[in-house]
């Protein structure tokens, strides 16, 4: 049986597409193998290129991992915002939260990748910067959704705290689902978050 020639396919790509292909190869390796997926040999084999060529596109492994971090974070946020839609503000908030419990995020391979990213954020300035930018974008999106749901009288310090609170709830449920031997049903996670949203919408603006 003939096997596809990954290296030839990679060579035909334009420089930006080659960088993107390396990022996607890194994400696949991390999702499949966790920390072991950081091996340049594994990433090169996954992308179909020599190890030395990786450094042509990324000065260091940290730079490649940081790019993979932001790519995954941006992709997930875009998916969540698309799911939120453009209708009623409260419905948008619920749509965003509902999508968090979909298969794109409730995926143990995704958690393997994030564990690597989080660990490297302690060690690498490039990855830490990627984390700060990505988390900032996620928090800003939550604040916007919360502000829309609560109306014009919502105050920014209140919204910043509530965005952090909701983000922690979402992440905690996600990690629990991924690590549980018998995970809860996604509908249960959504119901927990729906109750939080109900309390948020009914609460005083500045509590």
C-alpha positions as CSV (number, residue, x, y, z in Angstrom):
1,X,0.0,0.0,0.0
2,X,1.4,3.4,-0.9
3,X,1.7,5.9,1.9
4,X,1.3,9.7,1.5
5,X,4.6,11.6,1.3
6,X,4.2,14.1,4.2
7,X,7.5,15.8,3.4
8,X,6.7,16.4,-0.2
9,X,3.3,17.8,0.9
10,X,5.0,20.1,3.4
11,X,7.5,21.3,0.8
12,X,4.7,22.4,-1.5
13,X,3.2,24.7,1.1
14,X,3.8,28.5,1.3
15,X,5.8,29.7,4.4
16,X,2.7,30.8,6.3
17,X,1.1,27.5,5.6
18,X,4.2,25.7,6.7
19,X,4.1,27.5,10.0
20,X,0.5,26.6,10.4
21,X,1.2,23.0,9.5
22,X,3.9,22.8,12.3
23,X,1.5,24.3,14.8
24,X,-1.2,21.8,13.9
25,X,1.3,19.0,14.1
26,X,2.3,20.2,17.6
27,X,-1.3,20.3,18.7
28,X,-1.9,16.8,17.5
29,X,1.2,15.5,19.3
30,X,0.3,17.2,22.5
31,X,-3.3,16.0,22.4
32,X,-2.2,12.5,21.8
33,X,0.9,12.2,24.0
34,X,0.9,15.1,26.4
35,X,4.4,16.2,27.6
36,X,6.1,13.5,25.5
37,X,4.6,15.2,22.4
38,X,7.0,18.1,22.9
39,X,9.7,16.0,21.2
40,X,11.0,17.8,18.1
41,X,11.4,14.3,16.5
42,X,7.8,13.5,17.1
43,X,6.6,16.9,15.8
44,X,8.8,16.8,12.8
45,X,7.6,13.3,11.9
46,X,4.0,14.4,12.4
47,X,4.5,17.4,10.1
48,X,6.6,15.4,7.7
49,X,9.8,17.5,7.9
50,X,13.3,17.3,9.3
51,X,13.9,18.4,12.8
52,X,16.3,21.1,11.7
53,X,13.7,22.7,9.5
54,X,11.5,23.4,12.5
55,X,14.0,26.0,13.7
56,X,13.7,27.8,10.4
57,X,10.1,28.7,11.2
58,X,10.3,28.9,15.0
59,X,13.5,30.1,16.8
60,X,12.9,27.8,19.7
61,X,10.5,25.1,20.9
62,X,9.0,27.6,23.3
63,X,8.0,29.9,20.4
64,X,6.4,26.9,18.7
65,X,4.5,25.9,21.8
66,X,3.4,29.5,22.4
67,X,2.0,29.7,18.9
68,X,0.2,26.4,19.4
69,X,-1.2,27.7,22.7
70,X,-2.6,30.9,21.1
71,X,-3.9,28.9,18.1
72,X,-5.9,26.5,20.3
73,X,-7.2,29.3,22.5
74,X,-8.3,31.5,19.6
75,X,-10.0,28.5,17.9
76,X,-11.9,27.6,21.0
77,X,-13.0,31.2,21.7
78,X,-14.1,31.7,18.1
79,X,-16.2,28.5,18.3
80,X,-17.8,29.6,21.6
81,X,-18.6,33.1,20.3
82,X,-20.1,31.6,17.1
83,X,-22.3,29.3,19.3
84,X,-23.4,32.4,21.3
85,X,-24.9,33.8,18.1
86,X,-26.2,37.4,17.8
87,X,-29.7,37.2,19.4
88,X,-31.0,38.1,22.8
89,X,-28.1,39.0,25.2
90,X,-29.1,36.4,27.9
91,X,-29.5,33.7,25.2
92,X,-26.0,34.6,23.9
93,X,-24.5,34.1,27.3
94,X,-26.3,30.7,27.7
95,X,-25.3,29.7,24.2
96,X,-21.6,30.4,25.0
97,X,-21.8,28.3,28.1
98,X,-23.7,25.5,26.4
99,X,-21.0,25.2,23.7
100,X,-18.4,24.8,26.5
101,X,-19.8,21.4,27.2
102,X,-19.6,20.3,23.6
103,X,-17.2,17.7,22.1
104,X,-14.7,20.3,20.9
105,X,-13.8,21.2,24.5
106,X,-14.9,18.1,26.5
107,X,-12.0,16.1,25.1
108,X,-9.3,14.5,27.2
109,X,-6.8,15.1,24.5
110,X,-7.4,18.8,24.7
111,X,-6.7,18.7,28.5
112,X,-3.4,16.9,27.8
113,X,-2.4,19.8,25.6
114,X,-3.5,22.4,28.1
115,X,-1.6,20.7,31.0
116,X,1.6,21.1,28.9
117,X,0.8,24.7,28.1
118,X,0.1,25.6,31.8
119,X,3.3,23.9,33.0
120,X,5.4,25.7,30.4
121,X,3.9,29.0,31.4
122,X,5.8,28.8,34.6
123,X,9.1,28.1,32.7
124,X,8.8,30.1,29.5
125,X,8.3,33.8,28.9
126,X,6.9,33.1,25.4
127,X,4.3,30.7,26.7
128,X,3.5,32.9,29.7
129,X,2.9,35.8,27.3
130,X,0.7,33.6,25.1
131,X,-1.3,32.6,28.2
132,X,-1.8,36.2,29.3
133,X,-3.0,37.3,25.9
134,X,-5.3,34.3,25.5
135,X,-6.8,34.5,28.9
136,X,-7.3,38.3,28.5
137,X,-9.2,37.7,25.3
138,X,-11.4,35.0,27.0
139,X,-12.1,37.2,30.0
140,X,-13.0,40.2,27.8
141,X,-15.4,38.0,25.8
142,X,-17.1,36.9,29.0
143,X,-17.3,40.5,30.3
144,X,-19.0,41.6,27.1
145,X,-21.5,38.7,27.3
146,X,-22.2,39.4,31.0
147,X,-22.6,43.2,30.3
148,X,-25.0,42.5,27.5
149,X,-27.1,40.2,29.7
150,X,-27.2,42.5,32.6
151,X,-27.8,45.7,30.7
152,X,-26.4,49.2,30.6
153,X,-26.2,49.6,34.4
154,X,-23.7,46.9,34.8
155,X,-20.4,48.1,36.3
156,X,-17.0,47.0,35.1
157,X,-15.4,45.9,38.5
158,X,-18.5,43.8,39.1
159,X,-18.3,42.3,35.6
160,X,-14.6,41.5,35.9
161,X,-15.2,39.6,39.1
162,X,-18.2,37.8,37.7
163,X,-16.2,36.9,34.5
164,X,-13.5,35.4,36.7
165,X,-16.1,33.5,38.7
166,X,-17.8,32.0,35.7
167,X,-14.5,31.2,34.0
168,X,-13.4,29.3,37.1
169,X,-16.7,27.4,37.2
170,X,-16.4,26.4,33.6
171,X,-12.8,25.3,33.9
172,X,-13.4,23.4,37.1
173,X,-16.3,21.4,35.6
174,X,-14.3,20.8,32.4
175,X,-11.3,19.4,34.3
176,X,-13.5,17.3,36.5
177,X,-15.2,15.9,33.5
178,X,-11.9,15.0,31.8
179,X,-10.4,13.4,34.9
180,X,-13.4,11.6,36.2
181,X,-13.4,7.8,35.7
182,X,-17.2,8.1,35.1
183,X,-17.7,11.7,33.9
184,X,-21.0,13.5,34.5
185,X,-23.3,14.1,31.6
186,X,-22.6,17.3,29.7
187,X,-26.2,18.4,30.4
188,X,-25.4,18.3,34.1
189,X,-22.6,20.7,33.6
190,X,-24.8,23.0,31.6
191,X,-27.5,22.9,34.2
192,X,-25.0,23.9,36.9
193,X,-23.9,26.9,34.8
194,X,-27.5,27.8,33.9
195,X,-28.2,28.1,37.7
196,X,-25.2,30.4,38.0
197,X,-26.5,32.5,35.1
198,X,-30.0,32.6,36.7
199,X,-28.5,34.0,39.9
200,X,-26.3,36.5,38.0
201,X,-29.3,37.9,36.1
202,X,-31.3,38.2,39.3
203,X,-28.6,39.7,41.4
204,X,-28.0,43.4,42.2
205,X,-25.7,45.1,39.7
206,X,-22.9,45.7,42.2
207,X,-23.1,42.8,44.7
